[in-house]
């Protein structure tokens, strides 16, 4: 991979979309890395739901929770934005497994907030800190003025790359739960960024995040011979639709350079 050429491509993409862009890449076979604007700390949006997923399985391993534990949906739990629980009736029984799947697969904000209550924000942050994440913090629930200056949900490219690498290597969870977490991530239904232009049969374990001016996508591209991590974080985008497509184009560029396809 020609790093100089790649840097120029990333810079051109950044210039084309405006705002702030950070990129993180690691080839999980060769160890080759590429980072751009890695010191910038971003509003996390729904990217930090990956942390909820991993803490969920971590607490299962500690026998603190059971996947079949049931929580009843309350109207006061409901928030807007992504998801379906807002539309469903009060009193609906949901298992913790149901809730974490909704949190990840369709980024349901109501499910995410219930999981924050069940797992504990402090517990999630402590676990992430123990894994070496330095810029990632969950300080509030979702859809509670996510663009406010006091918002404390933040992350960085370095943190997300590190987290996904540790997950892939089995350094966070046991073998069974690593496979389960990867499977849930691979069922993500928002695929307009990293996966959009890649081969449809390629398995991609990823999570997106979106608030005003922000478009994120971080994932593990599970190519059989050359698996790699690719993370995009953005903010202050003047045109988020243009931003989505530019990230998809950039994802294809990384794919071609990684697997050697023209």
C-alpha positions in Angstrom: 0.0 0.0 0.0 1.4 3.4 -1.1 0.9 5.5 2.0 1.8 8.7 0.3 -0.8 8.2 -2.5 -3.4 7.1 0.1 -2.7 10.2 2.2 -3.3 12.4 -0.9 -6.6 10.6 -1.6 -7.8 11.1 2.0 -6.8 14.8 1.9 -8.7 15.2 -1.4 -11.8 13.6 0.2 -11.5 15.8 3.2 -11.3 18.9 1.1 -14.3 17.8 -0.9 -16.6 17.2 2.0 -15.4 20.0 4.3 -15.8 19.8 8.1 -13.5 17.5 10.1 -12.5 14.0 9.0 -10.4 11.3 10.7 -9.5 7.9 9.3 -8.1 4.8 10.9 -7.0 1.7 9.1 -5.2 -1.5 10.1 -4.5 -4.6 8.1 -5.1 -7.5 10.5 -2.9 -9.9 8.6 0.2 -7.7 8.0 -0.2 -5.1 10.8 0.1 -2.2 8.3 -1.6 0.9 9.6 -2.8 4.3 8.3 -4.1 7.1 10.5 -5.3 10.6 9.5 -6.2 13.3 12.0 -6.1 10.7 14.8 -5.6 13.2 17.6 -9.0 14.8 17.1 -11.8 13.9 19.6 -15.3 13.7 18.1 -18.9 13.8 19.3 -19.4 10.0 19.5 -23.0 9.7 18.3 -24.1 6.1 18.1 -20.5 4.7 17.6 -20.3 4.4 21.4 -23.1 1.8 21.3 -20.2 -0.6 20.5 -19.1 0.0 24.1 -22.6 -1.0 25.3 -22.4 -4.2 23.3 -19.1 -5.2 24.7 -20.0 -4.3 28.3 -23.2 -6.4 27.9 -21.2 -9.5 27.1 -18.6 -8.6 29.7 -21.3 -8.6 32.4 -22.6 -11.9 31.2 -19.1 -13.4 31.6 -19.1 -11.9 35.2 -22.5 -13.5 35.8 -23.9 -10.1 36.7 -26.7 -10.3 34.1 -28.5 -12.9 32.1 -29.5 -12.5 28.4 -33.0 -13.7 29.2 -33.7 -11.1 31.9 -36.8 -9.2 31.0 -37.4 -5.5 31.1 -40.9 -3.9 30.6 -41.0 -1.0 28.1 -42.2 2.2 29.8 -43.4 5.3 28.1 -40.9 7.4 30.0 -38.1 5.4 28.4 -39.1 6.3 24.9 -36.9 8.8 22.9 -36.9 9.8 19.3 -34.3 9.3 16.5 -33.4 5.8 15.3 -35.4 2.8 16.3 -38.8 1.2 16.6 -39.5 1.0 20.4 -40.8 4.5 20.4 -43.7 3.2 18.3 -44.5 0.2 20.4 -46.9 -0.2 23.4 -46.0 0.4 27.0 -45.5 -2.8 29.0 -43.9 -4.7 26.1 -41.5 -7.3 27.7 -38.0 -7.2 26.2 -35.1 -9.4 27.1 -31.6 -7.9 27.5 -30.6 -9.8 24.4 -33.5 -8.2 22.5 -32.5 -4.8 23.7 -28.8 -5.1 22.8 -29.7 -6.4 19.3 -32.0 -3.5 18.8 -29.3 -1.1 20.1 -26.8 -2.4 17.5 -28.7 -3.6 14.4 -31.1 -0.6 14.1 -29.4 1.7 16.6 -32.6 2.0 18.6 -32.1 4.9 21.0 -34.8 3.8 23.5 -33.2 0.3 23.7 -29.8 1.9 24.1 -30.9 4.1 27.0 -32.5 1.1 28.7 -29.3 -0.8 28.4 -27.4 2.1 29.9 -29.6 1.9 32.9 -29.2 -1.9 33.1 -25.4 -1.9 32.7 -24.5 1.4 34.2 -22.6 4.2 32.4 -19.8 4.2 35.0 -19.3 0.5 34.5 -19.1 0.9 30.8 -16.6 3.8 31.0 -14.5 1.9 33.5 -14.4 -1.2 31.3 -13.4 0.9 28.2 -10.7 2.7 30.2 -9.3 -0.7 31.3 -9.0 -1.7 27.7 -6.8 1.3 27.0 -9.3 3.8 25.5 -8.4 7.3 26.5 -10.9 9.6 24.6 -14.1 7.6 24.7 -16.7 8.6 27.3 -20.4 8.0 27.7 -21.7 10.8 29.9 -25.4 11.0 28.9 -28.2 9.1 27.3 -29.1 9.2 23.6 -31.3 11.9 22.1 -30.8 14.2 25.0 -29.5 17.3 23.2 -26.7 15.4 21.5 -25.1 18.6 20.0 -25.1 20.5 23.3 -21.7 21.8 24.4 -22.0 20.0 27.7 -22.4 16.7 25.9 -20.0 14.2 27.2 -20.2 11.4 24.6 -16.9 11.5 22.8 -14.5 9.2 21.0 -11.5 9.2 18.7 -10.2 7.2 15.7 -7.3 5.7 17.8 -9.8 4.4 20.4 -12.2 2.9 17.9 -9.4 1.1 16.0 -7.9 -0.2 19.2 -11.3 -1.4 20.5 -12.1 -3.3 17.2 -8.6 -4.8 17.0 -8.9 -6.1 20.6 -12.4 -7.5 19.8 -11.1 -9.3 16.7 -8.1 -10.8 18.5 -10.3 -12.1 21.3 -8.7 -9.9 23.9 -12.0 -8.5 25.3 -14.4 -11.4 25.5 -14.2 -15.2 25.5 -14.3 -17.1 22.2 -18.1 -17.7 22.3 -19.0 -14.1 23.2 -16.5 -12.6 20.7 -18.2 -14.6 18.0 -21.6 -13.4 19.2 -20.6 -9.8 19.3 -19.1 -9.9 15.8 -22.2 -11.6 14.5 -24.4 -8.8 16.0 -22.2 -6.1 14.5 -22.3 -7.8 11.1 -26.1 -7.6 11.1 -26.0 -3.7 11.0 -28.8 -2.4 8.8 -27.3 1.0 8.0 -24.9 0.3 5.2 -24.6 3.5 3.2 -21.0 4.2 4.2 -18.3 1.5 4.6 -20.2 -1.4 3.0 -22.1 0.5 0.2 -19.7 -0.1 -2.7 -18.0 -3.3 -1.4 -18.9 -6.8 -2.6 -22.3 -7.8 -1.3 -21.1 -11.2 0.0 -18.3 -9.6 2.1 -19.0 -9.8 5.8 -18.6 -6.5 7.6 -18.9 -6.1 11.4 -19.6 -2.4 11.9 -21.5 0.4 13.6 -22.6 3.8 12.3 -23.3 7.0 14.1 -25.2 10.1 13.1 -26.2 13.4 14.6 -26.3 16.8 12.9 -23.2 17.3 10.8 -21.8 14.0 12.0 -21.4 10.8 10.0 -19.4 8.0 11.5 -18.7 4.4 10.5 -16.3 2.0 12.2 -15.9 -1.7 11.4 -14.0 -4.8 10.7 -14.0 -5.9 7.1 -13.8 -9.7 7.3 -12.1 -10.5 4.0 -11.1 -14.1 4.0 -7.4 -13.4 3.2 -6.9 -9.8 4.3 -9.2 -8.8 7.1 -8.8 -5.1 8.1 -10.2 -2.4 10.4 -11.5 0.8 8.8 -12.9 3.7 10.8 -14.3 7.0 9.6 -15.2 9.8 12.0 -16.5 13.2 10.9 -18.1 16.3 12.2 -19.3 19.7 11.0 -20.1 18.4 7.6 -22.0 21.0 5.5 -23.7 18.2 3.4 -24.1 14.9 5.1 -25.4 13.1 2.0 -22.3 14.1 0.1 -20.3 13.0 3.2 -21.9 9.5 3.2 -21.1 9.0 -0.4 -17.5 10.2 0.0 -16.9 7.8 2.8 -18.3 5.0 0.7 -15.9 5.9 -2.1 -13.0 6.1 0.3 -14.0 2.7 1.7 -13.8 1.2 -1.7 -10.3 2.8 -2.2 -9.1 1.1 1.0 -10.6 -2.2 -0.1 -8.9 -2.1 -3.5 -5.6 -1.3 -1.9 -5.9 -4.0 0.7 -7.0 -6.9 -1.4 -5.2 -5.9 -4.6 -8.2 -5.4 -6.8 -8.4 -2.7 -9.4 
